[in-house]
Amino acid sequence: MINTQILNDILKKSEAIRASAKTPLAVFDLDGTLFHYNKRVRNILMDAMKDKDDQFPGARTLIENIPESEYEYLVLDTLKKYDINTPGLQEYIYNFWERWFFDNKYLKYDKPVPGSVVFVNKLADEGIKVIYLTGRDVPRMGKGTEEALIQNGFPMQPEKAVLMLKPKYEDDNWEHKNSSIKAIKELGEVVAAFDNEPGEVNILADNFPDAVVGLIISLHSPNAPEPRDSVLRLHDFTDNQDER
């Protein structure tokens, strides 16, 4: 069941926005916020180890036995965590992961965060325009991202949603999201925003102080700052208690 308390808070804010003839907006990151990507990582790792038993003896079985719930944000930290240090393996795995993690091919393995599909659709059905603000890029991940959103049931109709991707893979995630905020403000007024990166959720909280801003607790970059006091801490979009 979706988190009705947070949903109702957002809907109340959206009513006030509509009364002022503005469009209410809800901003969502994708990786780690609307989608868990552990299965993407697992399939990349397993494909990386195909026909590599002679080159890296025993490594495939060790990697295969790592529970998805134990994956770290950085793929090499996962190997270190399980003392998988076969000579040459770390460099090979990192290069393979970097090539394919940011690619359309494996996005089909991502799974929606519990409650996310119903939650986002409810907002869209209530007239709140959904903004997918992500660090994914157009050339390598655009097609797969659109397909994954549609196939998993997230709203993608032009009148209901906008997908904001990086123009190029090389573009910095933070700069992309910072620069996108101006464009978002021109579309309407943000009533809700969710991200899994503490640094990026702070940017959202600073720019949209009147919105409901939530941190989805999942894998995120190391050395992240503490979220603002106003930010909700959530494991997903169900009726779990927030941890603020």
C-alpha positions in Angstrom: 0.0 0.0 0.0 1.3 3.5 -0.9 2.2 6.1 1.7 -1.1 7.8 2.0 0.1 10.4 4.5 2.8 11.8 2.2 0.5 11.5 -0.8 -2.2 13.5 0.9 0.3 16.2 2.0 1.4 16.5 -1.7 -2.2 16.6 -2.9 -3.1 19.4 -0.5 -0.1 21.5 -1.7 -1.1 20.8 -5.3 -4.6 22.2 -4.7 -3.2 25.5 -3.5 -0.9 25.6 -6.5 -3.8 25.0 -9.0 -5.8 27.7 -7.2 -3.1 30.2 -8.2 -3.4 29.0 -11.9 0.0 27.3 -11.8 0.9 23.7 -12.7 1.9 21.5 -9.7 5.0 19.4 -10.4 6.6 16.3 -8.8 10.3 15.6 -9.4 11.7 12.1 -9.3 15.2 10.7 -9.8 15.3 7.2 -11.4 18.2 5.0 -10.2 17.9 4.2 -6.6 14.7 6.3 -6.3 12.1 4.8 -8.6 14.1 1.8 -9.7 16.3 -0.7 -7.8 19.2 -1.5 -10.1 20.7 -4.5 -8.3 19.6 -7.0 -10.9 21.1 -4.8 -13.6 24.4 -5.1 -11.8 24.1 -8.8 -11.2 23.4 -9.5 -14.9 26.3 -7.3 -15.9 28.6 -9.2 -13.5 27.4 -12.6 -14.7 27.9 -11.7 -18.4 31.3 -10.3 -17.6 32.4 -13.7 -16.2 31.1 -15.8 -19.1 33.9 -17.9 -20.6 36.4 -16.4 -18.1 37.0 -19.4 -15.8 40.5 -20.0 -17.2 41.5 -16.4 -16.9 40.0 -15.9 -13.4 39.8 -19.3 -11.8 37.0 -19.6 -9.2 36.0 -16.0 -9.5 32.7 -16.6 -11.3 31.3 -18.8 -8.6 32.4 -16.3 -5.9 30.7 -13.4 -7.7 27.6 -15.5 -8.4 27.2 -16.3 -4.7 27.1 -12.6 -3.6 23.5 -11.7 -2.5 22.1 -8.8 -4.4 21.2 -7.1 -1.1 24.9 -7.0 -0.3 26.0 -5.0 -3.3 27.9 -1.8 -2.6 27.5 1.5 -4.5 30.9 1.0 -6.2 31.2 -2.4 -7.9 34.8 -2.8 -6.8 33.8 -2.3 -3.2 31.5 -5.3 -3.6 34.4 -7.4 -4.7 36.6 -6.2 -1.8 33.8 -6.8 0.7 33.9 -10.5 -0.3 37.7 -10.7 -0.6 37.5 -11.5 -4.3 41.0 -10.4 -5.4 42.0 -12.6 -8.3 44.9 -10.9 -10.1 43.6 -8.7 -12.9 39.9 -9.2 -12.1 39.2 -5.9 -10.5 40.3 -3.9 -13.6 38.5 -6.2 -15.9 35.2 -6.1 -13.9 35.3 -2.3 -13.6 35.9 -1.7 -17.3 33.1 -4.2 -18.2 30.7 -2.7 -15.6 31.4 0.9 -16.7 30.8 0.0 -20.3 27.4 -1.6 -19.7 25.9 -0.1 -16.6 25.3 3.1 -18.5 23.7 1.4 -21.5 20.2 0.6 -22.7 21.0 -3.1 -22.9 20.6 -3.9 -19.2 18.0 -1.4 -18.1 15.3 -4.1 -18.6 16.5 -5.8 -15.4 15.7 -2.8 -13.2 12.8 -3.3 -10.7 10.5 -0.5 -9.5 10.9 0.5 -5.8 7.9 -0.8 -3.9 4.9 1.5 -4.1 6.6 3.8 -6.7 4.4 2.9 -9.7 1.1 3.4 -7.9 2.4 6.5 -6.1 3.6 8.3 -9.2 0.5 7.4 -11.2 -1.7 8.7 -8.4 0.0 12.1 -8.5 -0.2 12.2 -12.3 -3.9 11.2 -12.2 -4.5 14.1 -9.8 -3.1 16.6 -12.3 0.4 16.8 -10.9 3.0 16.8 -13.8 5.7 14.3 -13.2 9.3 15.3 -13.9 11.8 12.4 -14.2 15.1 14.2 -13.5 17.9 11.7 -14.0 21.6 11.5 -14.6 21.1 9.0 -17.4 22.0 10.3 -20.8 20.2 10.4 -24.2 22.7 8.6 -26.5 23.4 5.5 -24.3 20.3 5.2 -22.1 17.5 7.3 -23.6 15.7 4.5 -25.5 16.0 1.9 -22.7 14.8 4.5 -20.1 11.7 5.3 -22.0 10.9 1.6 -22.5 11.5 0.8 -18.9 9.2 3.5 -17.6 6.4 2.5 -20.0 6.8 -1.2 -19.5 6.7 -0.9 -15.7 3.6 1.3 -15.8 5.0 4.7 -15.0 3.2 7.6 -16.7 4.9 8.8 -19.8 2.2 10.6 -21.7 3.4 14.1 -22.7 0.5 15.8 -20.8 1.5 13.9 -17.7 5.3 13.6 -17.6 8.6 15.0 -18.8 11.8 13.0 -19.0 15.0 15.1 -18.4 18.1 13.2 -19.5 21.7 14.4 -19.8 22.4 15.4 -23.4 25.8 13.6 -23.3 27.2 10.7 -21.2 30.2 12.9 -20.3 28.0 15.6 -18.7 28.3 15.8 -14.9 25.2 14.6 -13.0 25.1 17.4 -10.5 25.6 20.1 -13.1 22.8 18.5 -15.2 20.4 18.5 -12.3 21.4 22.0 -11.2 20.9 23.4 -14.7 17.6 21.6 -15.1 16.1 23.2 -12.0 15.7 26.5 -13.9 13.7 24.7 -16.6 11.6 22.9 -14.0 10.7 26.2 -12.4 9.5 27.5 -15.7 7.1 24.6 -16.0 5.2 25.2 -12.8 5.7 24.9 -9.0 7.2 21.9 -7.4 5.1 20.3 -4.7 7.2 17.2 -4.2 10.7 15.9 -5.0 12.5 12.6 -4.3 16.1 11.4 -4.8 18.4 8.8 -3.3 21.5 11.0 -3.3 21.8 13.1 -0.1 23.7 15.8 -1.9 21.2 16.1 -4.7 18.2 15.9 -2.4 19.7 18.9 -0.5 19.7 20.8 -3.8 16.0 20.0 -4.3 15.2 21.0 -0.7 17.1 24.3 -1.1 15.4 25.2 -4.4 11.9 24.0 -3.4 11.6 24.9 0.3 7.8 24.6 0.2 7.7 21.2 -1.4 7.6 17.7 0.2 11.2 16.5 -0.3 12.1 12.9 0.4 15.4 10.9 0.5 14.9 7.3 -0.7 17.3 5.3 1.4 19.3 3.1 -1.0 22.8 2.9 -2.4 24.4 6.3 -3.0 27.7 7.8 -3.7 30.3 7.7 -0.8 31.1 10.7 1.4 27.7 12.1 0.9 26.5 15.1 3.1 23.8 14.8 5.7 20.3 15.5 4.3 18.6 18.8 5.4 16.5 18.5 8.5 13.4 19.1 6.5 14.0 16.1 4.2 11.9 13.0 4.8 13.8 9.7 5.0 12.0 6.8 3.3 12.8 3.2 2.3 10.2 3.2 -0.5 6.8 4.6 -1.4 4.7 2.3 0.8 3.3 3.0 4.2 6.6 2.6 6.0 7.3 5.1 8.7 9.5 8.0 7.6 12.8 8.3 9.5 13.1 12.0 9.9 
